[in-house]
Protein backbone atom coordinates (compact mmCIF):
# COMPACT_ATOMS: atom_id res chain seq x y z
CA UNK A 1 0.00 0.00 0.00
CA UNK A 2 1.27 3.46 -0.88
CA UNK A 3 0.68 6.57 1.11
CA UNK A 4 0.67 9.90 -0.68
CA UNK A 5 0.30 13.39 0.69
CA UNK A 6 -1.38 16.18 -1.22
CA UNK A 7 0.21 19.58 -1.34
CA UNK A 8 0.36 22.82 -3.27
CA UNK A 9 3.46 23.77 -5.26
CA UNK A 10 4.82 27.01 -3.79
CA UNK A 11 8.25 27.25 -5.43
CA UNK A 12 10.19 25.77 -8.35
CA UNK A 13 13.97 25.63 -8.14
CA UNK A 14 15.99 26.71 -11.12
CA UNK A 15 18.60 24.06 -11.67
CA UNK A 16 20.88 22.72 -14.35
CA UNK A 17 19.00 21.80 -17.55
CA UNK A 18 20.08 18.15 -17.26
CA UNK A 19 19.02 17.87 -13.61
CA UNK A 20 15.57 16.69 -12.53
CA UNK A 21 13.26 19.60 -11.66
CA UNK A 22 12.74 20.17 -7.94
CA UNK A 23 10.83 22.58 -5.75
CA UNK A 24 8.83 23.13 -2.60
CA UNK A 25 5.34 21.84 -1.82
CA UNK A 26 3.20 23.09 1.08
CA UNK A 27 1.37 20.22 2.83
CA UNK A 28 -0.73 20.01 5.98
CA UNK A 29 2.44 18.97 7.84
CA UNK A 30 4.56 21.83 6.50
CA UNK A 31 6.82 22.41 3.52
CA UNK A 32 8.61 19.60 1.70
CA UNK A 33 11.35 19.69 -0.92
CA UNK A 34 10.27 17.34 -3.74
CA UNK A 35 11.36 16.17 -7.16
CA UNK A 36 9.10 16.86 -10.17
CA UNK A 37 10.73 14.35 -12.56
CA UNK A 38 7.34 12.74 -13.22
CA UNK A 39 5.62 16.14 -13.70
CA UNK A 40 8.11 18.29 -15.63
CA UNK A 41 5.42 20.82 -16.63
CA UNK A 42 4.20 21.47 -13.07
CA UNK A 43 3.52 25.10 -12.15
CA UNK A 44 3.39 27.09 -8.93
CA UNK A 45 -0.12 26.77 -7.51
CA UNK A 46 -0.72 23.23 -8.79
CA UNK A 47 -2.08 20.66 -6.36
CA UNK A 48 0.03 17.49 -6.47
CA UNK A 49 0.26 14.08 -4.82
CA UNK A 50 3.66 13.46 -3.18
CA UNK A 51 5.09 10.02 -2.40
CA UNK A 52 8.65 9.30 -1.24
CA UNK A 53 9.88 12.76 -2.18
CA UNK A 54 8.42 12.72 -5.70
CA UNK A 55 5.36 14.52 -7.03
CA UNK A 56 3.67 11.60 -8.78
CA UNK A 57 0.38 13.09 -9.98
CA UNK A 58 -1.35 16.42 -10.47
CA UNK A 59 -4.69 16.60 -8.65
CA UNK A 60 -7.85 18.38 -9.75
CA UNK A 61 -8.92 20.83 -7.06
CA UNK A 62 -12.05 22.15 -8.77
CA UNK A 63 -15.02 22.10 -6.44
CA UNK A 64 -12.93 21.97 -3.27
CA UNK A 65 -13.56 24.38 -0.45
CA UNK A 66 -10.80 26.94 -0.60
PyMOL Python script that loads the backbone (N, CA, C, O; Angstrom):
from pymol import cmd

cmd.read_pdbstr("""\
ATOM      1  N   UNK A   1       0.843  -1.166   0.000  1.00  0.00           N
ATOM      2  CA  UNK A   1       0.000   0.000   0.000  1.00  0.00           C
ATOM      3  C   UNK A   1       0.894   1.236   0.000  1.00  0.00           C
ATOM      4  O   UNK A   1       1.895   1.296   0.714  1.00  0.00           O
ATOM      5  N   UNK A   2       0.520   2.207  -0.802  1.00  0.00           N
ATOM      6  CA  UNK A   2       1.268   3.458  -0.884  1.00  0.00           C
ATOM      7  C   UNK A   2       0.522   4.554  -0.142  1.00  0.00           C
ATOM      8  O   UNK A   2      -0.709   4.589  -0.121  1.00  0.00           O
ATOM      9  N   UNK A   3       1.273   5.427   0.451  1.00  0.00           N
ATOM     10  CA  UNK A   3       0.683   6.574   1.113  1.00  0.00           C
ATOM     11  C   UNK A   3       1.212   7.824   0.429  1.00  0.00           C
ATOM     12  O   UNK A   3       2.421   8.033   0.338  1.00  0.00           O
ATOM     13  N   UNK A   4       0.301   8.643  -0.045  1.00  0.00           N
ATOM     14  CA  UNK A   4       0.670   9.895  -0.682  1.00  0.00           C
ATOM     15  C   UNK A   4       0.088  11.053   0.106  1.00  0.00           C
ATOM     16  O   UNK A   4      -0.926  10.910   0.789  1.00  0.00           O
ATOM     17  N   UNK A   5       0.731  12.182   0.003  1.00  0.00           N
ATOM     18  CA  UNK A   5       0.296  13.389   0.692  1.00  0.00           C
ATOM     19  C   UNK A   5       0.031  14.451  -0.361  1.00  0.00           C
ATOM     20  O   UNK A   5       0.849  14.664  -1.256  1.00  0.00           O
ATOM     21  N   UNK A   6      -1.117  15.120  -0.255  1.00  0.00           N
ATOM     22  CA  UNK A   6      -1.382  16.181  -1.215  1.00  0.00           C
ATOM     23  C   UNK A   6      -0.777  17.488  -0.726  1.00  0.00           C
ATOM     24  O   UNK A   6      -0.687  17.746   0.474  1.00  0.00           O
ATOM     25  N   UNK A   7      -0.371  18.294  -1.675  1.00  0.00           N
ATOM     26  CA  UNK A   7       0.209  19.578  -1.339  1.00  0.00           C
ATOM     27  C   UNK A   7       0.178  20.518  -2.518  1.00  0.00           C
ATOM     28  O   UNK A   7      -0.032  20.099  -3.656  1.00  0.00           O
ATOM     29  N   UNK A   8       0.385  21.786  -2.244  1.00  0.00           N
ATOM     30  CA  UNK A   8       0.365  22.823  -3.268  1.00  0.00           C
ATOM     31  C   UNK A   8       1.791  23.267  -3.563  1.00  0.00           C
ATOM     32  O   UNK A   8       2.564  23.551  -2.648  1.00  0.00           O
ATOM     33  N   UNK A   9       2.132  23.326  -4.843  1.00  0.00           N
ATOM     34  CA  UNK A   9       3.459  23.768  -5.264  1.00  0.00           C
ATOM     35  C   UNK A   9       3.594  25.260  -4.947  1.00  0.00           C
ATOM     36  O   UNK A   9       2.792  26.073  -5.406  1.00  0.00           O
ATOM     37  N   UNK A  10       4.612  25.609  -4.161  1.00  0.00           N
ATOM     38  CA  UNK A  10       4.820  27.014  -3.793  1.00  0.00           C
ATOM     39  C   UNK A  10       6.093  27.600  -4.397  1.00  0.00           C
ATOM     40  O   UNK A  10       6.248  28.820  -4.446  1.00  0.00           O
ATOM     41  N   UNK A  11       7.009  26.740  -4.859  1.00  0.00           N
ATOM     42  CA  UNK A  11       8.252  27.246  -5.429  1.00  0.00           C
ATOM     43  C   UNK A  11       8.867  26.194  -6.334  1.00  0.00           C
ATOM     44  O   UNK A  11       8.843  25.004  -6.020  1.00  0.00           O
ATOM     45  N   UNK A  12       9.419  26.634  -7.458  1.00  0.00           N
ATOM     46  CA  UNK A  12      10.187  25.769  -8.353  1.00  0.00           C
ATOM     47  C   UNK A  12      11.624  26.244  -8.332  1.00  0.00           C
ATOM     48  O   UNK A  12      11.899  27.437  -8.467  1.00  0.00           O
ATOM     49  N   UNK A  13      12.545  25.297  -8.161  1.00  0.00           N
ATOM     50  CA  UNK A  13      13.970  25.630  -8.143  1.00  0.00           C
ATOM     51  C   UNK A  13      14.497  25.682  -9.566  1.00  0.00           C
ATOM     52  O   UNK A  13      14.160  24.836 -10.394  1.00  0.00           O
ATOM     53  N   UNK A  14      15.311  26.662  -9.839  1.00  0.00           N
ATOM     54  CA  UNK A  14      15.993  26.714 -11.124  1.00  0.00           C
ATOM     55  C   UNK A  14      17.278  25.921 -11.001  1.00  0.00           C
ATOM     56  O   UNK A  14      18.149  26.271 -10.204  1.00  0.00           O
ATOM     57  N   UNK A  15      17.405  24.890 -11.758  1.00  0.00           N
ATOM     58  CA  UNK A  15      18.596  24.056 -11.667  1.00  0.00           C
ATOM     59  C   UNK A  15      19.239  23.887 -13.023  1.00  0.00           C
ATOM     60  O   UNK A  15      18.847  24.533 -13.995  1.00  0.00           O
ATOM     61  N   UNK A  16      20.213  23.031 -13.082  1.00  0.00           N
ATOM     62  CA  UNK A  16      20.877  22.724 -14.348  1.00  0.00           C
ATOM     63  C   UNK A  16      19.871  22.074 -15.295  1.00  0.00           C
ATOM     64  O   UNK A  16      19.019  21.305 -14.849  1.00  0.00           O
ATOM     65  N   UNK A  17      19.954  22.368 -16.587  1.00  0.00           N
ATOM     66  CA  UNK A  17      18.999  21.803 -17.545  1.00  0.00           C
ATOM     67  C   UNK A  17      18.946  20.277 -17.539  1.00  0.00           C
ATOM     68  O   UNK A  17      17.887  19.702 -17.791  1.00  0.00           O
ATOM     69  N   UNK A  18      20.053  19.618 -17.261  1.00  0.00           N
ATOM     70  CA  UNK A  18      20.077  18.152 -17.263  1.00  0.00           C
ATOM     71  C   UNK A  18      19.570  17.559 -15.954  1.00  0.00           C
ATOM     72  O   UNK A  18      19.288  16.362 -15.892  1.00  0.00           O
ATOM     73  N   UNK A  19      19.450  18.365 -14.918  1.00  0.00           N
ATOM     74  CA  UNK A  19      19.015  17.866 -13.606  1.00  0.00           C
ATOM     75  C   UNK A  19      17.493  17.741 -13.566  1.00  0.00           C
ATOM     76  O   UNK A  19      16.780  18.441 -14.284  1.00  0.00           O
ATOM     77  N   UNK A  20      17.014  16.841 -12.718  1.00  0.00           N
ATOM     78  CA  UNK A  20      15.572  16.688 -12.526  1.00  0.00           C
ATOM     79  C   UNK A  20      15.022  17.940 -11.855  1.00  0.00           C
ATOM     80  O   UNK A  20      15.661  18.493 -10.960  1.00  0.00           O
ATOM     81  N   UNK A  21      13.839  18.396 -12.280  1.00  0.00           N
ATOM     82  CA  UNK A  21      13.261  19.596 -11.662  1.00  0.00           C
ATOM     83  C   UNK A  21      12.854  19.330 -10.214  1.00  0.00           C
ATOM     84  O   UNK A  21      12.330  18.262  -9.897  1.00  0.00           O
ATOM     85  N   UNK A  22      13.095  20.297  -9.344  1.00  0.00           N
ATOM     86  CA  UNK A  22      12.736  20.171  -7.939  1.00  0.00           C
ATOM     87  C   UNK A  22      12.048  21.457  -7.487  1.00  0.00           C
ATOM     88  O   UNK A  22      12.041  22.461  -8.199  1.00  0.00           O
ATOM     89  N   UNK A  23      11.477  21.403  -6.298  1.00  0.00           N
ATOM     90  CA  UNK A  23      10.827  22.585  -5.751  1.00  0.00           C
ATOM     91  C   UNK A  23      10.242  22.297  -4.384  1.00  0.00           C
ATOM     92  O   UNK A  23      10.538  21.276  -3.764  1.00  0.00           O
ATOM     93  N   UNK A  24       9.410  23.210  -3.927  1.00  0.00           N
ATOM     94  CA  UNK A  24       8.830  23.132  -2.597  1.00  0.00           C
ATOM     95  C   UNK A  24       7.314  22.990  -2.699  1.00  0.00           C
ATOM     96  O   UNK A  24       6.656  23.676  -3.482  1.00  0.00           O
ATOM     97  N   UNK A  25       6.780  22.081  -1.885  1.00  0.00           N
ATOM     98  CA  UNK A  25       5.343  21.844  -1.818  1.00  0.00           C
ATOM     99  C   UNK A  25       4.889  22.092  -0.384  1.00  0.00           C
ATOM    100  O   UNK A  25       5.522  21.627   0.564  1.00  0.00           O
ATOM    101  N   UNK A  26       3.793  22.825  -0.232  1.00  0.00           N
ATOM    102  CA  UNK A  26       3.197  23.085   1.080  1.00  0.00           C
ATOM    103  C   UNK A  26       2.135  22.027   1.351  1.00  0.00           C
ATOM    104  O   UNK A  26       1.165  21.904   0.603  1.00  0.00           O
ATOM    105  N   UNK A  27       2.327  21.256   2.436  1.00  0.00           N
ATOM    106  CA  UNK A  27       1.368  20.222   2.829  1.00  0.00           C
ATOM    107  C   UNK A  27       0.778  20.589   4.188  1.00  0.00           C
ATOM    108  O   UNK A  27       1.164  21.593   4.787  1.00  0.00           O
ATOM    109  N   UNK A  28      -0.140  19.787   4.662  1.00  0.00           N
ATOM    110  CA  UNK A  28      -0.734  20.015   5.983  1.00  0.00           C
ATOM    111  C   UNK A  28       0.324  19.928   7.079  1.00  0.00           C
ATOM    112  O   UNK A  28       0.179  20.554   8.129  1.00  0.00           O
ATOM    113  N   UNK A  29       1.382  19.160   6.845  1.00  0.00           N
ATOM    114  CA  UNK A  29       2.443  18.972   7.838  1.00  0.00           C
ATOM    115  C   UNK A  29       3.547  20.013   7.734  1.00  0.00           C
ATOM    116  O   UNK A  29       4.422  20.071   8.598  1.00  0.00           O
ATOM    117  N   UNK A  30       3.520  20.826   6.702  1.00  0.00           N
ATOM    118  CA  UNK A  30       4.562  21.828   6.501  1.00  0.00           C
ATOM    119  C   UNK A  30       5.109  21.760   5.084  1.00  0.00           C
ATOM    120  O   UNK A  30       4.505  21.135   4.212  1.00  0.00           O
ATOM    121  N   UNK A  31       6.234  22.389   4.853  1.00  0.00           N
ATOM    122  CA  UNK A  31       6.823  22.411   3.519  1.00  0.00           C
ATOM    123  C   UNK A  31       7.751  21.223   3.311  1.00  0.00           C
ATOM    124  O   UNK A  31       8.436  20.777   4.231  1.00  0.00           O
ATOM    125  N   UNK A  32       7.756  20.722   2.078  1.00  0.00           N
ATOM    126  CA  UNK A  32       8.613  19.599   1.698  1.00  0.00           C
ATOM    127  C   UNK A  32       9.325  19.934   0.398  1.00  0.00           C
ATOM    128  O   UNK A  32       8.737  20.522  -0.510  1.00  0.00           O
ATOM    129  N   UNK A  33      10.585  19.560   0.317  1.00  0.00           N
ATOM    130  CA  UNK A  33      11.345  19.693  -0.919  1.00  0.00           C
ATOM    131  C   UNK A  33      11.115  18.410  -1.713  1.00  0.00           C
ATOM    132  O   UNK A  33      11.392  17.321  -1.211  1.00  0.00           O
ATOM    133  N   UNK A  34      10.612  18.519  -2.948  1.00  0.00           N
ATOM    134  CA  UNK A  34      10.272  17.337  -3.738  1.00  0.00           C
ATOM    135  C   UNK A  34      10.860  17.428  -5.140  1.00  0.00           C
ATOM    136  O   UNK A  34      11.267  18.493  -5.603  1.00  0.00           O
ATOM    137  N   UNK A  35      10.891  16.284  -5.790  1.00  0.00           N
ATOM    138  CA  UNK A  35      11.359  16.165  -7.165  1.00  0.00           C
ATOM    139  C   UNK A  35      10.135  16.106  -8.091  1.00  0.00           C
ATOM    140  O   UNK A  35       9.162  15.411  -7.798  1.00  0.00           O
ATOM    141  N   UNK A  36      10.193  16.837  -9.205  1.00  0.00           N
ATOM    142  CA  UNK A  36       9.101  16.857 -10.171  1.00  0.00           C
ATOM    143  C   UNK A  36       9.462  16.120 -11.457  1.00  0.00           C
ATOM    144  O   UNK A  36       8.974  16.482 -12.527  1.00  0.00           O
ATOM    145  N   UNK A  37      10.308  15.090 -11.373  1.00  0.00           N
ATOM    146  CA  UNK A  37      10.734  14.350 -12.560  1.00  0.00           C
ATOM    147  C   UNK A  37       9.553  13.739 -13.312  1.00  0.00           C
ATOM    148  O   UNK A  37       9.589  13.629 -14.538  1.00  0.00           O
ATOM    149  N   UNK A  38       8.510  13.343 -12.588  1.00  0.00           N
ATOM    150  CA  UNK A  38       7.337  12.737 -13.221  1.00  0.00           C
ATOM    151  C   UNK A  38       6.337  13.780 -13.712  1.00  0.00           C
ATOM    152  O   UNK A  38       5.414  13.450 -14.456  1.00  0.00           O
ATOM    153  N   UNK A  39       6.511  15.033 -13.302  1.00  0.00           N
ATOM    154  CA  UNK A  39       5.620  16.138 -13.696  1.00  0.00           C
ATOM    155  C   UNK A  39       6.461  17.337 -14.141  1.00  0.00           C
ATOM    156  O   UNK A  39       6.444  18.372 -13.475  1.00  0.00           O
ATOM    157  N   UNK A  40       7.187  17.221 -15.240  1.00  0.00           N
ATOM    158  CA  UNK A  40       8.106  18.285 -15.634  1.00  0.00           C
ATOM    159  C   UNK A  40       7.421  19.607 -15.978  1.00  0.00           C
ATOM    160  O   UNK A  40       8.073  20.650 -15.973  1.00  0.00           O
ATOM    161  N   UNK A  41       6.124  19.586 -16.275  1.00  0.00           N
ATOM    162  CA  UNK A  41       5.421  20.821 -16.632  1.00  0.00           C
ATOM    163  C   UNK A  41       4.599  21.382 -15.473  1.00  0.00           C
ATOM    164  O   UNK A  41       3.681  22.172 -15.693  1.00  0.00           O
ATOM    165  N   UNK A  42       4.917  20.984 -14.247  1.00  0.00           N
ATOM    166  CA  UNK A  42       4.200  21.473 -13.069  1.00  0.00           C
ATOM    167  C   UNK A  42       4.424  22.979 -12.919  1.00  0.00           C
ATOM    168  O   UNK A  42       5.459  23.511 -13.320  1.00  0.00           O
ATOM    169  N   UNK A  43       3.430  23.651 -12.333  1.00  0.00           N
ATOM    170  CA  UNK A  43       3.523  25.100 -12.145  1.00  0.00           C
ATOM    171  C   UNK A  43       3.215  25.459 -10.698  1.00  0.00           C
ATOM    172  O   UNK A  43       2.544  24.707  -9.991  1.00  0.00           O
ATOM    173  N   UNK A  44       3.703  26.597 -10.269  1.00  0.00           N
ATOM    174  CA  UNK A  44       3.385  27.094  -8.934  1.00  0.00           C
ATOM    175  C   UNK A  44       1.869  27.227  -8.831  1.00  0.00           C
ATOM    176  O   UNK A  44       1.216  27.755  -9.732  1.00  0.00           O
ATOM    177  N   UNK A  45       1.325  26.743  -7.725  1.00  0.00           N
ATOM    178  CA  UNK A  45      -0.120  26.768  -7.511  1.00  0.00           C
ATOM    179  C   UNK A  45      -0.801  25.449  -7.796  1.00  0.00           C
ATOM    180  O   UNK A  45      -1.941  25.245  -7.376  1.00  0.00           O
ATOM    181  N   UNK A  46      -0.130  24.539  -8.504  1.00  0.00           N
ATOM    182  CA  UNK A  46      -0.716  23.227  -8.795  1.00  0.00           C
ATOM    183  C   UNK A  46      -0.841  22.408  -7.522  1.00  0.00           C
ATOM    184  O   UNK A  46      -0.006  22.510  -6.623  1.00  0.00           O
ATOM    185  N   UNK A  47      -1.880  21.602  -7.451  1.00  0.00           N
ATOM    186  CA  UNK A  47      -2.076  20.664  -6.363  1.00  0.00           C
ATOM    187  C   UNK A  47      -1.527  19.321  -6.832  1.00  0.00           C
ATOM    188  O   UNK A  47      -1.923  18.825  -7.887  1.00  0.00           O
ATOM    189  N   UNK A  48      -0.620  18.729  -6.059  1.00  0.00           N
ATOM    190  CA  UNK A  48       0.033  17.490  -6.473  1.00  0.00           C
ATOM    191  C   UNK A  48      -0.029  16.442  -5.365  1.00  0.00           C
ATOM    192  O   UNK A  48      -0.244  16.765  -4.197  1.00  0.00           O
ATOM    193  N   UNK A  49       0.162  15.191  -5.752  1.00  0.00           N
ATOM    194  CA  UNK A  49       0.258  14.075  -4.820  1.00  0.00           C
ATOM    195  C   UNK A  49       1.735  13.717  -4.684  1.00  0.00           C
ATOM    196  O   UNK A  49       2.405  13.444  -5.680  1.00  0.00           O
ATOM    197  N   UNK A  50       2.242  13.719  -3.448  1.00  0.00           N
ATOM    198  CA  UNK A  50       3.660  13.464  -3.181  1.00  0.00           C
ATOM    199  C   UNK A  50       3.821  12.117  -2.498  1.00  0.00           C
ATOM    200  O   UNK A  50       3.112  11.804  -1.542  1.00  0.00           O
ATOM    201  N   UNK A  51       4.768  11.317  -3.002  1.00  0.00           N
ATOM    202  CA  UNK A  51       5.092  10.022  -2.396  1.00  0.00           C
ATOM    203  C   UNK A  51       6.600   9.834  -2.456  1.00  0.00           C
ATOM    204  O   UNK A  51       7.197   9.930  -3.529  1.00  0.00           O
ATOM    205  N   UNK A  52       7.214   9.571  -1.323  1.00  0.00           N
ATOM    206  CA  UNK A  52       8.652   9.297  -1.236  1.00  0.00           C
ATOM    207  C   UNK A  52       9.507  10.399  -1.862  1.00  0.00           C
ATOM    208  O   UNK A  52      10.529  10.121  -2.489  1.00  0.00           O
ATOM    209  N   UNK A  53       9.082  11.644  -1.687  1.00  0.00           N
ATOM    210  CA  UNK A  53       9.881  12.763  -2.177  1.00  0.00           C
ATOM    211  C   UNK A  53       9.665  13.117  -3.632  1.00  0.00           C
ATOM    212  O   UNK A  53      10.349  13.992  -4.161  1.00  0.00           O
ATOM    213  N   UNK A  54       8.721  12.451  -4.294  1.00  0.00           N
ATOM    214  CA  UNK A  54       8.419  12.718  -5.696  1.00  0.00           C
ATOM    215  C   UNK A  54       6.966  13.137  -5.844  1.00  0.00           C
ATOM    216  O   UNK A  54       6.078  12.536  -5.240  1.00  0.00           O
ATOM    217  N   UNK A  55       6.722  14.168  -6.647  1.00  0.00           N
ATOM    218  CA  UNK A  55       5.363  14.519  -7.028  1.00  0.00           C
ATOM    219  C   UNK A  55       4.974  13.527  -8.121  1.00  0.00           C
ATOM    220  O   UNK A  55       5.570  13.527  -9.198  1.00  0.00           O
ATOM    221  N   UNK A  56       3.982  12.686  -7.851  1.00  0.00           N
ATOM    222  CA  UNK A  56       3.670  11.601  -8.783  1.00  0.00           C
ATOM    223  C   UNK A  56       2.419  11.840  -9.611  1.00  0.00           C
ATOM    224  O   UNK A  56       2.185  11.131 -10.589  1.00  0.00           O
ATOM    225  N   UNK A  57       1.601  12.838  -9.231  1.00  0.00           N
ATOM    226  CA  UNK A  57       0.384  13.095  -9.978  1.00  0.00           C
ATOM    227  C   UNK A  57      -0.115  14.495  -9.678  1.00  0.00           C
ATOM    228  O   UNK A  57       0.033  14.988  -8.559  1.00  0.00           O
ATOM    229  N   UNK A  58      -0.703  15.131 -10.672  1.00  0.00           N
ATOM    230  CA  UNK A  58      -1.354  16.423 -10.468  1.00  0.00           C
ATOM    231  C   UNK A  58      -2.805  16.128 -10.109  1.00  0.00           C
ATOM    232  O   UNK A  58      -3.446  15.288 -10.741  1.00  0.00           O
ATOM    233  N   UNK A  59      -3.323  16.818  -9.096  1.00  0.00           N
ATOM    234  CA  UNK A  59      -4.687  16.600  -8.646  1.00  0.00           C
ATOM    235  C   UNK A  59      -5.590  17.732  -9.123  1.00  0.00           C
ATOM    236  O   UNK A  59      -5.153  18.871  -9.287  1.00  0.00           O
ATOM    237  N   UNK A  60      -6.844  17.397  -9.339  1.00  0.00           N
ATOM    238  CA  UNK A  60      -7.851  18.381  -9.754  1.00  0.00           C
ATOM    239  C   UNK A  60      -8.491  18.943  -8.498  1.00  0.00           C
ATOM    240  O   UNK A  60      -9.111  18.203  -7.735  1.00  0.00           O
ATOM    241  N   UNK A  61      -8.349  20.249  -8.272  1.00  0.00           N
ATOM    242  CA  UNK A  61      -8.916  20.830  -7.064  1.00  0.00           C
ATOM    243  C   UNK A  61     -10.184  21.632  -7.326  1.00  0.00           C
ATOM    244  O   UNK A  61     -10.616  22.404  -6.471  1.00  0.00           O
ATOM    245  N   UNK A  62     -10.779  21.459  -8.492  1.00  0.00           N
ATOM    246  CA  UNK A  62     -12.055  22.146  -8.773  1.00  0.00           C
ATOM    247  C   UNK A  62     -13.127  21.608  -7.838  1.00  0.00           C
ATOM    248  O   UNK A  62     -13.214  20.402  -7.607  1.00  0.00           O
ATOM    249  N   UNK A  63     -13.927  22.495  -7.311  1.00  0.00           N
ATOM    250  CA  UNK A  63     -15.016  22.095  -6.437  1.00  0.00           C
ATOM    251  C   UNK A  63     -14.631  21.925  -4.978  1.00  0.00           C
ATOM    252  O   UNK A  63     -15.487  21.639  -4.140  1.00  0.00           O
ATOM    253  N   UNK A  64     -13.368  22.094  -4.669  1.00  0.00           N
ATOM    254  CA  UNK A  64     -12.927  21.971  -3.269  1.00  0.00           C
ATOM    255  C   UNK A  64     -13.179  23.271  -2.546  1.00  0.00           C
ATOM    256  O   UNK A  64     -13.141  24.344  -3.147  1.00  0.00           O
ATOM    257  N   UNK A  65     -13.433  23.177  -1.275  1.00  0.00           N
ATOM    258  CA  UNK A  65     -13.558  24.377  -0.445  1.00  0.00           C
ATOM    259  C   UNK A  65     -12.194  25.012  -0.320  1.00  0.00           C
ATOM    260  O   UNK A  65     -11.234  24.344   0.062  1.00  0.00           O
ATOM    261  N   UNK A  66     -12.092  26.268  -0.628  1.00  0.00           N
ATOM    262  CA  UNK A  66     -10.796  26.937  -0.595  1.00  0.00           C
ATOM    263  C   UNK A  66     -10.660  27.802   0.609  1.00  0.00           C
ATOM    264  O   UNK A  66      -9.625  28.442   0.795  1.00  0.00           O
TER     265      UNK A  66
END
""", "prot")
cmd.dss("prot")
cmd.show_as("cartoon", "prot")
cmd.util.cbc("prot")
cmd.orient("prot")
